[in-house]
Amino acid sequence: MDLNSKNTRTMRQRTPGYILIPSVMIFIIGTLMMVTPVNFDMEPGILGFFSNTWNQFINTMSSWIPLAITVISLIMILIINAINQVVESQRFKKLSSEQQQNYLVMSKQNYFKRLLKSGRERQSDEEEEAIILDHGFDGIKELDNALPQWWLAMFYMGIVFMVVYLLAFSFTDFAHPEVEYEEFNTKEQARVDKWIEENDITMAEATNKYLDAQAIAEGKKTFETICATCHRADGGGGIGPNLTDDNWINKTQDSLFYNIYDIIFNGSPTNAQMRAFGQRGELTGLAIEKVASYVYYLNQEEPTIGVNEGGAAPQGDLISEWSQSGEQQPPMNLTEPEIPATTPTPDVTTDSATAGQNNK
């Protein structure tokens, strides 16, 4: 094959800079956005997608490390594009007049149309013969196809990104999972504390929702998670007392519902193992309202689970006015529990097995 054919091969159209540069930069910025922790509340829906993308872009570029990577990447891709232009110019000068004319005609064609055409059409026999290598195996021949410029650019930029990322990870807090977790957890805890401060209730504001199916279902879920270890899932008692009979160890309120609420919030005055879930910040007032409603429902609406049914023996005093035939709602003479000025941080190491002991 003559030299002109090989020259024609070497002067195939490269990816234009207006395609190459934005494509590589979008890839780099997108990668940085994916590894940067989200520090805002995301919005749902299609419009939310665009809003979230923009907010994450601002969030990413507000840090100096992603910004430095972006600037360095842009400078390098501009340098690579300039070098390619110089190389292209030198190769163009070595072409014959006819080859130069053909190259100029091809360069005026739309890049995307040319790209689609190259994907549909195979190389001609002459083009294939010009780039075939001298070695082969079992009838398989290897062609010396040039790598696309966009592929080379992304390959080199990947190396640069790896070096910068490794240095940033080694000497800064950038992209450290444990640091991201602590920051996210701190933010979420602050959001929860703010919501509790604005929306939570005290015992005086609580109402007995034992007839509200949804409240009972939510209270049951919390009860089975925290209280069932001591009181059993059916409230029949085990380590803790039976919650379905008419005997109660503690009476701090004149109303059964508020008495239950008070014991859950402030703990048992006679047994420290029944901890104060409200004072310790382990349950909000709203959650305690639902749990207290569920316990009231077990005691007043469900059959008593006696010893013969596997329940615990009665403990404490028999309070007849709180029996299924004697309890009346709404309650009277409510005594507000003493609530600390600040809510302590929940003690996550405390054994939940003692959560419900002696909460009657």
Order of alpha helices (4+ residues) and beta strands (2+ residues): alpha-alpha-alpha-alpha-alpha-alpha-alpha-beta-beta-alpha-alpha-alpha-alpha-beta-alpha-alpha-beta
